[in-house]
Amino acid sequence: MKKYNFYAGPSILSEYTIEKTAEAVKDFAGTGLSLLEVSHRSKEFVAVCDQARDLVKDLLHVPDTHEVVFLGGGASLQFCMAPYNFLGTKAAYLDSGTWASNAIKEAKCFGEALVVGSSKSENYSCLPKGYEVPSDVDFFYYCTNNTIFGTQLHEDLHVGVPTIADMSSDIFSRPIDFSDYILLFAGAQKNLAPAGVTLIIVRKDALGKLDRCIPTMLDYSTHVKKESMFNTPPVLPIFSALKTLEYYKSLGGVEAIQELNQQKAQLLYNEIDSNPFFKGTVTCKDDRSVMNVCFVMNDGKEALESEFNSFAASRGMVGIKGHRSVGGFRASIYNAMTLEGVQALVDCMKEFAQTH
Ligand SMILES: *Cc1c(COP(=O)(O)O)cnc(C)c1O
């Protein structure tokens, strides 16, 4: 039976990424060596890293003011690296979910982390609204897609101060306006590659402004200067990232991917809204994520939850169980998920309703 991968992360990768990575594990770039055993300084791998960096710039139209860096340590390391490099006295944070609140905790080690808006009291079922960002902060920080709660900021915010965004779960899902960003980061395991690498896009002239000693490995300048080769980078995930980027290019770039994502999300949300067995958990419909679609059994149908879970599994749906802080179901329909995969889930929901 065909399996449809709706895991939230690590998550679905394109078939192209997986096939090309598997081939390179056997024989990398005709070297007769496995990708698992080549030097990161070999000319073949340096070329991979350079091409991946160039393709990120090409796909996202990254301006010359910014540089692309690949780092280990996961997105969570960025929760501390960002304030280490950019927080002098005070920064503004938007508390839109678990990942944002984890970032706020880390920022407090470096200065004042002012929470300008929070939707915690509504269990993050909407994005925070009606907040103001003071002009005297070092930066404004937010998470563009709340993987756990299924809410998403659909555009880049411009509040008149340098801005930092965690785009771990929606990078390459739409074009980005870089004008206010000093830093963007994304752990690879949602929309790019297997776990192990984090994509960083940093504004070069924003670095080196703080009067603080930053350990070499945690200083973005180190990795910008050494082109991600200061120490051994995650070789296999960077190779896979390049293959995913090639795949994105073949789809027509992020503009085409954005359109496809909207179609996929609309298909699934329409079913959730019209099928009497289910309801969405995000209460502000404009904030619904096109990447992580959260839903529960409708009122009066709660007892059928585990039955739907096994029904869906029997039809090849994998990883749709919701995060424990929301419950119910979460279908992660990242860039690599096809329209056909979403249609299969929708068909499964329709069939469940007809047979129950
Ligand atoms: C998954 C995720 C993280 C954490 O990533 P790690 O690489 O596990 O540290 C951070 N932010 C968002 C938005 C995520 O989805």
The ligand as an SDF file (V2000), in Angstrom:
LIG
                    3D

 15 15  0  0  0  0  0  0  0  0999 V2000
   10.8510   21.9750   14.5460 C   0  0  0  0  0  0  0  0  0  0  0  0
   10.9490   23.4040   14.8770 C   0  0  0  0  0  0  0  0  0  0  0  0
   11.9750   23.9210   15.6850 C   0  0  0  0  0  0  0  0  0  0  0  0
   12.9980   23.0450   16.3640 C   0  0  0  0  0  0  0  0  0  0  0  0
   13.9060   22.5250   15.4860 O   0  0  0  0  0  0  0  0  0  0  0  0
   15.1640   21.6500   16.0110 P   0  0  0  0  0  0  0  0  0  0  0  0
   15.9740   21.5310   14.7700 O   0  0  0  0  0  0  0  0  0  0  0  0
   14.6050   20.3670   16.5180 O   0  0  0  0  0  0  0  0  0  0  0  0
   15.8450   22.4210   17.0780 O   0  0  0  0  0  0  0  0  0  0  0  0
   12.0220   25.2830   15.8820 C   0  0  0  0  0  0  0  0  0  0  0  0
   11.1000   26.1050   15.3360 N   0  0  0  0  0  0  0  0  0  0  0  0
   10.0890   25.6360   14.5660 C   0  0  0  0  0  0  0  0  0  0  0  0
    9.1020   26.5870   13.9970 C   0  0  0  0  0  0  0  0  0  0  0  0
    9.9810   24.2810   14.3190 C   0  0  0  0  0  0  0  0  0  0  0  0
    8.9760   23.8160   13.5560 O   0  0  0  0  0  0  0  0  0  0  0  0
  1  2  1  0
  2  3  1  0
  2 14  2  0
  3  4  1  0
  3 10  2  0
  4  5  1  0
  5  6  1  0
  6  7  2  0
  6  8  1  0
  6  9  1  0
 10 11  1  0
 11 12  2  0
 12 13  1  0
 12 14  1  0
 14 15  1  0
M  END
$$$$
